[in-house]
Amino acid sequence: MTRQAEHETPRKPFLYVVVCAAGVAGDVSKLITAAQERNWEVGVIATPLATNGFFDPAAVEAQTGRPIRSAWRAPGDPRPFPAPDAVVVAPATFNTVNKWAAGIADTLALGTLCEAAGLGVPVAVLPCVADALAAHPAYRHSLARLRGMGVRFGDPYAGEADEDGGRPEFGWERALDLL
Ligand SMILES: Cc1cc2nc3c(=O)[nH]c(=O)nc-3n(C[C@H](O)[C@H](O)[C@H](O)COP(=O)(O)O)c2cc1C
C-alpha cells in the first residue's frame, strides 16, 4: 500500500482481474460490477487470446475507466496500473493454470500471475475447465502446486450444458468471497 499524505483521499484497493480465453469470459462485466460494489478499483489484464472476441473490450474499458492490458509495456513506459492489492483469475483456463504452475511467463497475464504469489497479495482463481481436461494429471499437479503457493481456488466449473440445455451460473462473486 502506498503512503498517503494526510490531505489525500485514501485510494481504493486495486484489484487485477485476469481474464482467459474461455467462453464464460463474455460475462466478466458481472465480476467487475460486483468488485466495484465491494469498493475495489479494477484493472483488467487479458490473455492475448481472450482479447480475440471472448469479451467486449470497449464495454470493459468503459466500466473500469482504464485500458485493458494484454501486452508487456515498452521498457521506458510507466506502469499503467498501480501495484495490486489482490488478484483474481476468472475465468481461468486449463492452459493458463498449467503454464502458471510451471512458471512460464510468456504473456503479461502469466507474468503477472507468476509474480503475484511472491508479492504476498491474495490470489483467487475460478477455473472454467471441462471435466475431460481436468482429468489430465498435469492439471491436478498444477492445482496442487498453486495451492501450495497459497493460491485460493473456487469449486470446479466445467461450463458444460445440463440436461435442459442450460448452463449453471458461473458465480463470479465467488472470486471476491475467496479474497
Ligand atoms: C469458444 C471457445 C471456448 C473455450 N472455452 C474454454 C474453457 O471454458 N476452458 C478452457 O480451459 N479452454 C477453453 N477454450 C480453449 C482456450 O481458448 C485455449 O486453450 C487457449 O489456448 C487458452 O488461452 P489462454 O489460457 O492464454 O487464455 C475455449 C476455446 C474456444 C474457441
Ligand as a Chemical Component Dictionary entry (heavy atoms), coordinates in Angstrom:
data_LIG
# 
_chem_comp.id                   LIG 
_chem_comp.type                 NON-POLYMER 
_chem_comp.pdbx_formal_charge   0 
_chem_comp.three_letter_code    LIG 
# 
loop_
_chem_comp_atom.comp_id 
_chem_comp_atom.atom_id 
_chem_comp_atom.alt_atom_id 
_chem_comp_atom.type_symbol 
_chem_comp_atom.charge 
_chem_comp_atom.model_Cartn_x 
_chem_comp_atom.model_Cartn_y 
_chem_comp_atom.model_Cartn_z 
_chem_comp_atom.pdbx_ordinal 
LIG C1  C1  C 0 -15.264 -20.724 -27.922 1  
LIG C2  C2  C 0 -14.162 -21.279 -27.083 2  
LIG C3  C3  C 0 -14.394 -21.525 -25.750 3  
LIG C4  C4  C 0 -13.368 -22.055 -24.942 4  
LIG N1  N1  N 0 -13.637 -22.304 -23.626 5  
LIG C5  C5  C 0 -12.658 -22.806 -22.854 6  
LIG C6  C6  C 0 -12.910 -23.068 -21.483 7  
LIG O1  O1  O 0 -14.019 -22.875 -20.958 8  
LIG N2  N2  N 0 -11.887 -23.531 -20.726 9  
LIG C7  C7  C 0 -10.640 -23.770 -21.248 10 
LIG O2  O2  O 0 -9.739  -24.184 -20.496 11 
LIG N3  N3  N 0 -10.383 -23.524 -22.554 12 
LIG C8  C8  C 0 -11.341 -23.058 -23.360 13 
LIG N4  N4  N 0 -11.083 -22.816 -24.685 14 
LIG C9  C9  C 0 -9.743  -23.105 -25.208 15 
LIG C10 C10 C 0 -8.771  -21.976 -24.885 16 
LIG O3  O3  O 0 -9.203  -20.772 -25.517 17 
LIG C11 C11 C 0 -7.353  -22.338 -25.348 18 
LIG O4  O4  O 0 -6.858  -23.425 -24.580 19 
LIG C12 C12 C 0 -6.398  -21.185 -25.251 20 
LIG O5  O5  O 0 -5.082  -21.628 -25.575 21 
LIG C13 C13 C 0 -6.383  -20.562 -23.863 22 
LIG O6  O6  O 0 -5.508  -19.471 -23.884 23 
LIG P1  P1  P 0 -5.256  -18.594 -22.587 24 
LIG O7  O7  O 0 -5.104  -19.542 -21.442 25 
LIG O8  O8  O 0 -3.951  -17.879 -22.910 26 
LIG O9  O9  O 0 -6.384  -17.650 -22.438 27 
LIG C14 C14 C 0 -12.086 -22.305 -25.498 28 
LIG C15 C15 C 0 -11.872 -22.044 -26.851 29 
LIG C16 C16 C 0 -12.889 -21.552 -27.636 30 
LIG C17 C17 C 0 -12.613 -21.283 -29.087 31 
# 
loop_
_chem_comp_bond.comp_id 
_chem_comp_bond.atom_id_1 
_chem_comp_bond.atom_id_2 
_chem_comp_bond.value_order 
_chem_comp_bond.pdbx_ordinal 
LIG C1  C2  SING 1  
LIG C2  C3  SING 2  
LIG C2  C16 DOUB 3  
LIG C3  C4  DOUB 4  
LIG C4  N1  SING 5  
LIG C4  C14 SING 6  
LIG N1  C5  DOUB 7  
LIG C5  C6  SING 8  
LIG C5  C8  SING 9  
LIG C6  O1  DOUB 10 
LIG C6  N2  SING 11 
LIG N2  C7  SING 12 
LIG C7  O2  DOUB 13 
LIG C7  N3  SING 14 
LIG N3  C8  DOUB 15 
LIG C8  N4  SING 16 
LIG N4  C9  SING 17 
LIG N4  C14 SING 18 
LIG C9  C10 SING 19 
LIG C10 O3  SING 20 
LIG C10 C11 SING 21 
LIG C11 O4  SING 22 
LIG C11 C12 SING 23 
LIG C12 O5  SING 24 
LIG C12 C13 SING 25 
LIG C13 O6  SING 26 
LIG O6  P1  SING 27 
LIG P1  O7  DOUB 28 
LIG P1  O8  SING 29 
LIG P1  O9  SING 30 
LIG C14 C15 DOUB 31 
LIG C15 C16 SING 32 
LIG C16 C17 SING 33 
# 
